[in-house]
Amino acid sequence: MPERLSAKFCQTRLLIISNKRNVITHVAIIAFALLFLLIGNRIASQGMVIDYQDSSVLFAEARVIRIIDVHEEEISEWSTHTIVTFSARITSGEHKDKIIAATQTRGGIYTSEPIEIQEGDRVLLAYGSMFTDEPARWYYEDHVRFNSIIALGVIFVILLLLFGKIKGLNAVFSLGFTCLAIFAVFIPSILSGRNIYASAVLVCVFAIVVTLFMLNGINKKSFAAIAGCFGGVIAAGIITLAMNSAMQLTGVTDSESIHLLNLPTASPVDLRAIIFAGIIIGAVGAIMDVAVSISSALWELKEQAPSLTFSELFKSGINIGKDIMGSMTNTLVLAYIGSSLTIILLLVVYSDSLTELFNRELVIVEFLQALVGSLGILLTTPLTALICAVLYSRKQGHITSLRDIPGIEL
């Protein structure tokens, strides 16, 4: 009886200590992340003088009340466009609740015909002159879609919290910090003329460290996964730099690239560096997934079979990595193909030969992204398995978890 009480007392005490440590760890990580974002944003934003927006155009959200008129206008001998006149109530900005008349132009010279508006639609309106020789007026710019994305995001977060509980909450925090690092630190650093290579690597390191420490705590499992991720990202970066030079890439892959060159930044945007950043930031998620999967699997394996040796752990890590590697590579390649499907279709239609198609820089960059990401995954697997085998096979001279106490079953 006294032994059971002693075991229960030890278990309760260790649980309290463990919970306190977890709370302190999470608070420290969150404080570090916020400090990084605040200082990083302040440093990255210095010298950022971007003012290329047309201040004469006013944008506002509105809800369509009624369709007033629909008629066609001839703009040339072979082309006409449809003018839809409607009334709408402004729902945002300084003109909120004001009822105005606006127009939507469909067809004709427009390359993508907008969806015909209906009563009740939420739309984005602009107030200004569409052409230099006409007076300012309200006109249709696009449908309001961001609210739907917010609703879907809320559903995603709720499901993540329901299924993942505390792990899901940590995942939400880490995802938020990663997105903030890109938009609050990385993007301003580009627009202020700072080194894109260094900024991209810094953001990747921040995302890896914060994500893995938030999800798994500060322990051997996290350190092993972080080390494996660093190795994979460094390898991906070196390969990208080498291929950039070998293939003599310019970075001008589409019209958006040319717009970047024309931005009034302190120094011209390095388009080759943009390619580098896009590749490693795009690959870091898959690399992190592989490293975490291997380190977590080997950690549980070692917990269940403490007698496993270094060679047995390493061999198990390689075997686990083989199963993950194929699916993650397919995921990465299919993600890049899916995101560029429209451009790929156009290039296939308008290219005279496969030789011309496969030598276009836009296509080459897509191939490069998929291959470098896959190589990063490939190199992360043995490195993570090796680091895990080294860390997990060391003898433990003290209690590190509740499982180490005799008589306690979890």
C-alpha positions, 0 to 999 in steps of 0.5 A: 500500500505505501509503495502504491501511494509513493508511486502515485505521489511520484507520478502526480509530482512528475506530471505537475513538473512536466506541465510546468515545464511545458507551459514555461517552454511554450511561453518562451517559444512564443516570446522568442517568436514575437520578439523575432517578428517585431525586431525582424519587421523593424529591421526589414522595413527600414528603407522600404519606400514603396508607393506605386499604388494609384491613390486616385482610385478608391476601393470599397466592398459593396452588396448588389441591391438591384440590376438596373440595366444590361445592354451591349456596346460595339467597341469595334467592327468585330467586337462588342462588350456588355455593360451591366448597370446596377445599384449597390450599398457600400459596406466598408470604408468612408462611404459605408451605407451609401447607395451608389450606381455602378457598372460592370463591363463584360466581354470585348477586350477583356482577356478573362470575362468576369462572372455576371453579377446578381442581386445580393452578390458581395463585390469589390468596387473601385471609384475612379476613371477607367480611362483617362478621357472619362469622368470618375465613377464607380465600377466593378473590380471583382467579387469579394472572396476573402470572406469565404477563405476566412470561413474555411480557415476557421473551420480548419482551425476548429477541426485541427483543435478538435482532433489535435487538441493541444498539438492542434493549438501548437500547430495553429500558433506555429503556422501563424508565426511562419506566415507572419515571418514571410509577410512581416519579415521576408517580403519587407526585406525584399522590398527594402533591397536587403539580401534575399538569400540571407533573408530566405534562409533566416525565415526557413530557420525560424520556421523550422525551429519554432514549428518543431519546438512548438509541436514537440517541445525542447527535447532530443526528438526536436533537436534531431528533426531540426538538425535533419531539416537544416541539413536538407535545407542547406543541401537544397540551397547549395544545389539551387545555387549550383543549378542557377549558375549551370543553367544561366537562369535570369529569373525572368519567367513571366510578366510578374518578374518584369513588374518586379524589376520595375518596382521603385525599390532602393536597389533592383530586385534580384530575380535569381535570388527570388527563384532561390527563395521560392525553391527553399521556402517551398521545399522546407515544409516537405523536408520538415515533414520527413524529418519529423516523421523519422525522428518521431517514429524512431523515438517511439521505437526506442521508448518501446524497445530501449535495448535497440542499438545505434545500427538497429535504429539507423537501419530502422530510420532508413527503412521508415524514410524509404516509405515516406520518401516516395509519397512526399516526392510525389506530393511535392511534384504534384503540388508544383504541377498543380499550381502551374497547370494553366501556364503549362497548358498554354505553353504546350498549346503554343510551343512548336516543339518539345525541345522549345517547351522544355528549354523555356525558363518558366518550365525549367524553374518548375522542374528545378523546384520539384527536383531540388525539393525531392533531393532535399527530402532524399538527403534529409532521410539518412541525415535525420536517421543518423542523428536520431541513432546517435542521440537515442542510443545514448545511455540515460542515467536519469529519469527523463519521462514517467515511463522510466519509473518502475511500477507506473504504467501510462 
